[in-house]
Amino acid sequence: MTADPIGIAAVRAAAARIGADIVRTPVLTSPRLDALARGRVFIKAENLQRTGSFKFRGAANRIRALDAGQRSRGVVAFSSGNHALAIAEASRLAGVPATVIMPADAPGIKIDGARQRGARVILYDREREDREQIGRALVTEEGLTLVSPFDDPFVIAGQGTGALEAVAQVAEAAGAAVDQALVCCSGGGLAAGWAIALAEAAPAARVVTVEPAGFDDMARSLASGAWERNPRLAGSICDALLVPTPGRLTLPILAAHGARGVAVSDDAVLEAVRFAAQELKLVLEPGGAAALAAVLTGSVETAGRNTLLIASGGNVDPAIFQAAFRQSAAA
């Protein structure tokens, strides 16, 4: 397994390319969370990023890097929601036609959001249809450029810009060095980008991927050194984190940087959604709260450490948000 040659120079180039498009999101702290963790916890609030998730960074970098011919023909992307929203918005800003392929069971707020940003939305059944096959057909038939949600060098580099920001913000605010970074993980584009950036910005920090229990293909793949697959493609509230297997580019990058993975239950994620709202005043979707859930459940050792985690998305379905508070009340 050989790491793809995406280096810190690509991340820095992405930061320059998308600087005018993105929001420099805050890094937040909480005395309550620090007490629970018995260490210092720093939260990179990418739920406050444009379109409500970190995905906008990678999408903007990929769209801005298109050549003139690609821009005129347009792009196609497949996504459970946040990548679709990001592609739709980045394409709108750049004047590029966009098509997004989304599972029919994606949260309505994400489907509507992609349409409102001018994208053509194609829905599919994630259990019976292959989104990649649908995308490849559109590439062949219409000459569109396929933008992977995670397996694209420009997307990976764009996601890494958040880590560069976060490490600088932690140093500025607290004079602290990052010991470990907890990253919500689906195909691994975010985690791979962060691993590349942290290797220079915080070389002592280890990346820990966080996935839903039962869908921890990245954690199992990092442990085995081979591409492991999930037995199911649906069945967790963390819709943003459900993929069949890690990316072809992302797994080697994470393995090369010594990353490891953990998994958290849906109940733990719901509690993290509630905690974020009540204690941190942040609205998070389940997939965006997975890294926080790992801290709250003690899935990762945090005592005496400086832990950076990402709140990766805030496009929560209202019913799920309400369920988080009902679960807390029933406990």
DABELLIN-V869997 format. One record per residue. RES is the residue in one small letter. OMEGA is omega as a letter, one per 20 degrees, with the letter a starting at -180 (none if undefined). D_CENTER is the distance of its C-alpha to the mean C-alpha in Angstrom with 2 decimals. Layout:
((RES & OMEGA & D_CENTER) (RES & OMEGA & D_CENTER))
This chain:
((m & a & 23.21) (t & a & 22.86) (a & r & 19.93) (d & a & 19.21) (p & r & 20.87) (i & a & 17.98) (g & a & 19.08) (i & r & 18.86) (a & r & 21.04) (a & r & 18.46) (v & r & 15.95) (r & r & 18.89) (a & r & 19.95) (a & r & 16.64) (a & r & 17.05) (a & a & 20.55) (r & a & 19.78) (i & a & 17.32) (g & a & 18.86) (a & a & 20.75) (d & a & 17.94) (i & r & 15.26) (v & r & 15.72) (r & a & 16.12) (t & a & 14.49) (p & r & 16.48) (v & a & 16.29) (l & r & 18.01) (t & a & 20.26) (s & r & 22.24) (p & r & 25.58) (r & r & 25.16) (l & r & 21.91) (d & r & 23.52) (a & r & 26.53) (l & a & 24.71) (a & a & 22.88) (r & r & 26.15) (g & r & 24.31) (r & a & 22.40) (v & a & 18.85) (f & a & 16.94) (i & r & 14.01) (k & a & 11.93) (a & r & 11.81) (e & r & 9.09) (n & r & 10.13) (l & r & 13.11) (q & r & 11.68) (r & a & 13.38) (t & r & 12.59) (g & r & 11.00) (s & r & 7.33) (f & a & 5.82) (k & a & 6.08) (f & a & 9.71) (r & a & 10.08) (g & r & 9.73) (a & a & 11.60) (a & a & 14.20) (n & a & 14.85) (r & a & 15.48) (i & a & 17.63) (r & a & 19.57) (a & r & 20.39) (l & r & 22.04) (d & a & 25.81) (a & a & 28.28) (g & r & 28.86) (q & a & 25.25) (r & a & 24.83) (s & a & 27.93) (r & r & 27.05) (g & a & 23.51) (v & r & 20.16) (v & r & 18.76) (a & r & 15.27) (f & a & 14.32) (s & r & 11.58) (s & r & 11.64) (g & a & 11.17) (n & r & 8.43) (h & r & 8.79) (a & r & 12.41) (l & a & 12.73) (a & r & 11.38) (i & r & 13.75) (a & a & 16.46) (e & r & 16.46) (a & r & 16.24) (s & r & 18.95) (r & a & 20.99) (l & a & 21.12) (a & a & 22.17) (g & a & 24.54) (v & r & 23.07) (p & a & 23.50) (a & r & 20.38) (t & r & 20.22) (v & a & 17.27) (i & a & 17.67) (m & r & 16.33) (p & a & 17.36) (a & a & 20.31) (d & r & 19.01) (a & r & 15.86) (p & a & 16.33) (g & a & 19.07) (i & a & 17.55) (k & r & 14.87) (i & r & 17.63) (d & a & 19.97) (g & r & 17.64) (a & r & 17.24) (r & a & 21.02) (q & r & 21.85) (r & r & 20.25) (g & a & 22.61) (a & r & 20.68) (r & a & 22.54) (v & r & 20.82) (i & a & 21.80) (l & r & 21.23) (y & r & 21.52) (d & a & 22.12) (r & r & 19.36) (e & a & 22.12) (r & a & 24.75) (e & a & 23.30) (d & a & 21.31) (r & r & 18.78) (e & r & 19.02) (q & r & 22.78) (i & r & 22.70) (g & a & 20.71) (r & r & 23.10) (a & r & 26.03) (l & r & 25.04) (v & a & 24.69) (t & a & 28.20) (e & a & 29.78) (e & r & 28.53) (g & a & 27.53) (l & r & 23.95) (t & a & 21.37) (l & r & 18.54) (v & r & 15.07) (s & r & 12.83) (p & a & 9.18) (f & a & 8.79) (d & a & 12.49) (d & a & 13.78) (p & a & 14.99) (f & r & 14.56) (v & r & 10.91) (i & a & 10.33) (a & r & 12.76) (g & r & 11.36) (q & a & 8.04) (g & a & 10.67) (t & r & 12.54) (g & r & 10.72) (a & r & 12.04) (l & r & 15.40) (e & a & 15.65) (a & a & 14.84) (v & r & 17.40) (a & a & 19.94) (q & r & 19.53) (v & r & 20.06) (a & a & 23.09) (e & a & 24.44) (a & a & 24.25) (a & a & 25.15) (g & a & 26.49) (a & r & 24.34) (a & a & 22.75) (v & r & 19.48) (d & a & 20.36) (q & r & 17.05) (a & r & 13.31) (l & a & 11.35) (v & r & 7.67) (c & a & 5.93) (c & r & 6.10) (s & r & 7.04) (g & r & 8.68) (g & a & 7.72) (g & r & 7.09) (l & a & 5.00) (a & r & 7.60) (a & r & 10.26) (g & r & 10.09) (w & a & 10.35) (a & r & 13.07) (i & a & 14.95) (a & a & 15.02) (l & r & 15.97) (a & r & 18.65) (e & a & 20.53) (a & r & 19.60) (a & a & 19.79) (p & r & 21.30) (a & a & 22.21) (a & r & 18.74) (r & r & 17.33) (v & r & 13.68) (v & r & 13.19) (t & a & 10.48) (v & a & 10.47) (e & r & 10.81) (p & r & 13.17) (a & a & 16.80) (g & a & 18.24) (f & a & 15.08) (d & a & 14.62) (d & r & 15.20) (m & r & 13.37) (a & a & 15.44) (r & r & 18.52) (s & r & 18.08) (l & r & 17.84) (a & a & 20.91) (s & a & 22.87) (g & r & 22.10) (a & r & 21.80) (w & r & 19.41) (e & a & 19.55) (r & r & 18.99) (n & r & 18.29) (p & r & 21.59) (r & r & 20.19) (l & r & 17.71) (a & r & 17.82) (g & r & 18.89) (s & r & 16.16) (i & a & 15.24) (c & a & 11.52) (d & a & 11.59) (a & a & 7.91) (l & a & 7.95) (l & r & 11.28) (v & a & 12.22) (p & a & 15.69) (t & r & 15.16) (p & r & 13.10) (g & r & 13.16) (r & r & 16.52) (l & a & 15.36) (t & a & 12.52) (l & r & 14.67) (p & r & 17.58) (i & a & 15.75) (l & r & 14.44) (a & a & 17.90) (a & a & 19.66) (h & r & 18.10) (g & r & 19.06) (a & r & 15.81) (r & a & 16.33) (g & r & 14.61) (v & r & 15.45) (a & r & 15.18) (v & a & 15.76) (s & r & 17.79) (d & r & 17.27) (d & r & 20.01) (a & r & 18.36) (v & r & 15.19) (l & r & 17.65) (e & r & 19.46) (a & r & 16.46) (v & r & 15.99) (r & a & 19.71) (f & a & 19.80) (a & a & 17.28) (a & a & 19.45) (q & a & 22.75) (e & a & 22.38) (l & a & 19.77) (k & r & 20.29) (l & r & 16.61) (v & a & 15.62) (l & r & 12.45) (e & a & 11.50) (p & r & 11.70) (g & r & 8.20) (g & a & 7.46) (a & a & 10.63) (a & a & 10.38) (a & r & 10.58) (l & r & 13.38) (a & r & 14.98) (a & r & 15.35) (v & a & 17.33) (l & a & 19.36) (t & a & 20.38) (g & r & 21.25) (s & r & 19.20) (v & r & 18.86) (e & a & 21.92) (t & a & 21.61) (a & r & 25.33) (g & a & 26.57) (r & r & 23.29) (n & a & 21.07) (t & r & 17.57) (l & r & 14.62) (l & a & 11.61) (i & r & 8.59) (a & b & 8.89) (s & a & 5.50) (g & a & 7.38) (g & a & 11.11) (n & a & 12.22) (v & r & 14.18) (d & a & 17.11) (p & a & 20.28) (a & r & 21.70) (i & r & 18.85) (f & r & 19.11) (q & a & 22.85) (a & r & 22.57) (a & a & 20.94) (f & r & 24.06) (r & r & 26.42) (q & r & 25.25) (s & a & 25.90) (a & a & 29.29) (a & a & 30.29) (a & none & 29.55))
